[in-house]
Amino acid sequence: MAEAVIGYCVKCKEKREMKDAQKIEMPAKGGGTRPAMKGVCVACGTGMFKILPKDAK
C-alpha cells in the first residue's frame, strides 16, 4: 500500500493528506527542474504541492 503524502493546504491553513498524489518535475531557478508531489486536499479539494529534496529519486 502506498504511503500517504502530507502537504500544506493554503486554503485550510493546515497540513493534510494529499489525494491522488503523483510525482512531477517543477521548473526551478536557474533553468533546471525540481522534484515535487502534486495532489488534492482531502478536506476541501484544493490543489496542493509539496516540493521534495533535489536528491529524491
C-alpha positions, 0 to 999 in steps of 0.5 A: 500500500502506498504511503500517504503524502502530507502537504500544506493546504493554503486554503485550510491553513493546515497540513493534510493528506494529499489525494491522488498524489503523483510525482512531477518535475517543477521548473526551478531557478536557474533553468533546471527542474525540481522534484515535487508531489502534486495532489488534492486536499482531502478536506476541501479539494484544493490543489496542493504541492509539496516540493521534495529534496533535489536528491529524491529519486 
